[in-house]
Structures are given as C-alpha cells and as structure tokens.
Amino acid sequence: MNDELAWVAQAQQGSDEAFTRLVESHQTHVYNLCYRMLGEPESAEDAAQETFLRAYQNLHRYDSSRSFVTWLLSIAAHYCIDRLRRKKLSVFSMDEEREDGTVFEIADPASPDPEAESTKREERDRLHRLLRDLDETDRAAVIMRYWYDYSEIEIAESLQLTVSAVKSRLHRSRRALAGMWQEEETPLAQTERRRHESPAF
Amino acid sequence: MNHQPFETWLLNEVALDAQQQRELDSHLRSCAYCAALVKTARVLRSVKLAVPAPGFATRFQARLAAEKTAERRRRILGSIFFALGGMLLLGWLASPYLAGFFQSPASWIAALVEMAVFILTTLQASVEAGKVILDVLGRLLPPFGWMVIVSGVAGISLLWSVSIWRFAFRSVPQGV
C-alpha cells in the first residue's frame, strides 16, 4: 500500500517506470472488470489498455485520499458503459464461445469431482449469459459488488451515483437475474424429466 | 410468514440468527424465486477473476509510447496550422493598409509620428489630471476616513469572492 502511494507520487512527477509498476499491480482487476462488462477478451484488453492510458493522462486529478484501484475501476466502468452504449455487444461469454452463443467448456479431469465441477461451470456460464441482459450501469454495479466485494458507498463513488440509487440498482438486478434464472430452470427441469421418461409415454 | 420478508433478507444480505435461518430454509423449499435469488448470489460469488494475456504491461508501454508520439505530432501540426492561419488572417486584414503604405510611405510615416505625439501628450495630461484629483480628495477626508473606506470595500470584495467560489465548486453526485 505504501509502495503504491510512492509509485503514484512518482508517476505524478512524470516517472513512467512507476506507472508501469502500477499497471503490473492492477492489470488483473482492471482487465477482469472490462472482461465481465464487455464479454470478449480482445475488447477487454483494449478497454483495459485505454483505462490505464486515461489514468496516465489524468493522474494529476487523482485524489490520494481515495483508493487508487477504486479510481482505476471507476475509469474502467465508465469507459465500458460508454462503449456498450455506443455499440451494443451481443457476445457475452466467460471462456470460449461457440458461434451459436453457447459456452463450451471441458470439465477438469484432475478435479476430485469432474461432474460437479462441470455443473458449476455451466451455472457460471449461464449466469454470464443472463448478465448481458442487464442495463450497463446495473451490470457494473453487480460486478463491483460480487467480484470486488465493494460496499454500496464505494460503488456509488465509482459510478457517480447516490447510495440509494446503487441499492435500488442492485436489488433490481438481483431480482431480474433470479427471475431469468427461474424462467430458464423451468423448461430445463421439464426437459430433464422428459429425458428419463419412457419414449413410449 | 409471507414471501416478502424473505426476499428482503436475501436482497439486503442480512445476517440471520438460527431461527431465521430455519424459517428461510423452509421457505426456500417452497419458493422457486427465492431459491433462484440464493443460487444466483452463490454463483456470482464463485466466479474467479479473469486474467489478461501475459505481457500486458509491455503492450501498455508500447501503446503509451505510440500515444505520446501521436500527441507530439498533433501538437506540432496544430502549432503550424495556428501560426499559418494567424499569418494569413493578419495579412488579409492588413492588405488594404499595406497597399496604401507602399503607394505613399511618407504620408504614412507622418501619420504614425502624429499618432505617437498624440498618445504621449494624452498620457502627460492624464497624469496631471490625476495629481489634481488626488490633491482635492485628500483635502475632503482625513487619512483615517480613507482607510475605513478602503478596508470596507476590500472586505465586501472578499466576501463576494468566497460566496462565488463556494457556489461554483460545490460537487453534487449524479442520480440514477
């Protein structure tokens, strides 16, 4: 943390080396947010690079009383929201995605329970597909809450919303996700049941 | 208990005691929607951070260098265009006078000298007039009176500046 403050101070005085250290230190957090928002590795890489570039250009505006990573994630979230609004991306996957939009993942055979592992992955992919149906700002709030464990106050600061607005957005998103999950669950359960039924019936 | 309190607990992620947990478990067995709320929250929390491809920082350094070069180029080109534009505008505005100057330079030089003499004499007259005004005002009020007036004006100016600054720089968070 002290190292980080020192690097920020050095970068503000023009040290590119110090800024590179900050990039190395926070690249995963920024990339993850961009990836969860945009859904494509190429777009996420580009958005993460752009986030660091904007941070570099606006470093003099950074208030050192705030967390540096929160400031970076705020830039990344705003950039991704703008980008999504400009161009509505339809692809949203967690790993590899087939042309028809379904996610293809292979369960790890070394896992103690490959079947359970595979089910978990399917569930995660399913949730990611559902996430793309959320409004851009709602999606950013959900990502910050569940991937970064941010409090409602931190999300409000990052997304420039009021705390009550964040709370209402999170509730709305959770309700929407649960509703969509439930809708998908019902036909799945029916299919599952039919699969075990005798073809004669 | 009806459905609503359970949904509120789940959405607000309330810490439950043993009795409340039992009630919730019982509700979850009969409410598919609340079960989906629990499931989606659990799946959201189970997803790991995505990691960028190796060499991210190196690629950023290259992008930063390219951006700096492009920025430098933009500034140089901007300066050149600005200077050229200024020169063209100046030339266009001055062209009627320049044509007249080259046709009869002597009359132009005489006009310039006349203008310089006029400015100098005006300045001298202004200084003299200022001296007379200060002399008259000094006799009207004692020095203490002038000090009170000047302090009052300075105080009001300070108050005005502070008010403007406070209203202008107060940040308001954006709503939904």
Interface residues (C-beta under 8 A of the other chain):
Chain A: D16 T20 V23 E24 Q27 T28 H29 Y31 N32 Y35 R36 P41 A44 E45 A48 Q49 F52 L53 Y56 M94 K120 E123 R124 R126 L127 H128 L130 V142 Y146 W147 A156 Q160 L161 T162 A165 S168 R169 L170 H171 R174 R175 L177 A178 G179 W181 Q182 E185 T186
Chain B: L10 L11 A32 Y33 C34 A36 L37 K39 T40 A41 V43 L44 R45 S46 V47 L49 A50 V51 P52 A53 F56 A57 R59 F60 Q61 R63 L64 E67 P173 Q174 G175 V176
